[in-house]
Amino acid sequence: MIDFFTSNFYWIDFTIALLIFVIVVLLYKFKKIDKYFWYLYWLGVLIGLTWELPMSIANEIGIYPPAHFIIPLPTHFSVIVITHCLWDGGLFLFGAWLVLKICRKPQFEKFRFQELMVMLIWGQLSELSVELISTFSNAWEFIEYWWNPVLFVFNGNDITLLPQLIWFIAPIVFYIIAIKTKKKIADKN
């Protein structure tokens, strides 16, 4: 089972990303999520694009690539950019759902430290999980530089600071825009 997972890691990764997208589309189509959460999904996708694209380009042509693929990608790097942005949208949306489940109502109406903390903790846990799974599967690892120090080694591969920093800043940006988006949607109604 583990051999199947590691040998097909990228195809499983791409498939899950597409499933996330299909599930979100179906949830919206069948009115299980409202327009606000539909927008939050796409906000997450766009925020993910802010690092997925530049880091992938830097991996391809940069002098200091931030990561390297232990097992080479089976497709053009644009596929990983698109699918990981779909993943990012799903991760942000799940973080917003956690805010709904954990924090008192009304959520995303104004800044609340508790809501932000849920987003930050989820961001850190989900990012760390992604890095542990990718290194366990020998898919990719981030490269150590002075600006991206190693936090620890897992499965013989480096787990570095940069992805954790991204997923510290990104939920803050997402949360602030989510509050502003909710106000704009409320103003239109």
N, C-alpha and C positions, 0 to 999 in steps of 0.2 A: 504493500500500500504506500509506504513512504517513497519507495523507488518510483512508483507511478506518479506521485505528487511532484517529486523533484524533477523527473524527466519531462513532465508536461507543465511545469510551473507557469510559464508565460501564457500558454493556451488556457489554463485554468484562470489565471489572472485576467486575461482579456474577456473570457466568458462571463466571469462574475461582474465585471464592469458593465458589460452589455445587459446582463440581468438586472443590475441596479437601475440602469436607465429605463428598461422596459417596465419594471415594477413601479418606478416613479410615474412614468407616463400613464400606466393603467390606474394607479391610485388617483391621479388627477382626473383622468377621463371618467372614472366611476365615482367621482366626488368624495373620495376617502381622504383626500387632502384638498385644501382650498387654494385659491390663487396665490395667497401669501406664501404658503409652503412650496408651491410650484416655483415662485420667484426665488425662494431661498435655495432650492436645488440648483438653479441656474447661476445664482450668485456664487455658490460653492464651486461650481464648475469653472466660472470665470476667475475666481480667486486662485484656484488650483493652477489655471493656465499661467498665472504670473510667475510661477516657479517651474512648472513642468516643462514649458517650452524653452526658456533660457537655459535651464540646466541640461536639457537634452541636446540643445544646440552646442553648448559648451562641451558636453561629452563627445560630440562628433568632431568638432573643429577647434575646440579651445586649447590653449596652451596648458591650462590647469583644469582638466576635467574634474568636476566634483565627485563623480562616481565612475565605477567601471562595472561592466557586465561580466560576471564570473563565467556564466554560460552565455554565449552570444545570443542576441535577440534573433528570433526566427523571422522577423519582419523588419520593415523600415522603421526607424525610430519614431516616425510620426504616429504609428499605431500605439506605441506606449504613451505618447503625449496625450492623444485623444482618450484612450481608455483610462489612464490614470486621472485625467480631469473628470471623467464620469465617476470614477471611484471617489475623488475628492468631494464632488457634489453630494454623493451619498453619505460620506463621512460627516460632512457639515450638517446635512439634513438629519442624520441620526443624533448628532449633538443637540440640534434644536428640539428634537423629539424628547431627548433626555431632560432638557429644560422644562418642557411641558409636564413631564412626569414627576420631576423632583421639586420644582420651584412653585411657589404660590402664584395664584392668578392675580391679576392679568400678567402674562409674560410678554416680553419684548415691547412693553409700552414705554418704559423709561429705563435708564441705566440702573441695574441692580447687581451688586457685587456677587451675590449668590449665583445668578444666571451666568455671569461671566466666568465664575469659577467652574461651573459645570462644563461649559464649553472648553475651558483651558485644560481641565483634568482629562476630559474625553479626548481632546486633541493630542495631549501628551501620550496617553495610553494607546490610542489608535496608531499614532506614528511609531511608537516604540514597537508595537506588535508587528507593523508592516516591516520594519527593519529586521526584527528577529526572524520573521517568516522568510524574508528574502535571503538573509544570510544562511539560515538553516537549509534552505533549498538551493543554495549556491547560485542564486539568480544575479544579485548585484550587491555591491557594498560601496559606501562612500569612502573617499580617499582622504587620508590624513594630510592636513596642511596646518600651518601655524594658525590659520583662521578657521580651521575645522578640526579641533583636537579630538582624539579618541577618548570616548567616555569609558568604554570597556570592550573586551573581545568576547565574541560569541561564535561558537562553531568555527573557530580559527579566523574569523573575519572581524573587522573593525566596526563598531557602532560609534558613530561620531556625533558631534554637537550640532552641526548645520541643520539636519532634518528636524531635530527637536526644537531648534530656534525658530525655524519656519513655522512649525506647528504650535509655537507659543505666540508668535505675532499674528498669524493668519486667523485664529479664532477671535482675537481682539478686533481685527478689521471686520470680520464677518459679523460679529455681534453688534458693532456700532452701525454698520449698514443695515442689518436686520431691523434694528429699532427705527431707523429713519425710513426704511421701506414700509414698515407697518403703519407709520404715521401717514405716509403718502397714500397708501391704499385706503386707510380710514378717511382721509380727506376727500378722496374721489367718491366715496359712497355716501 
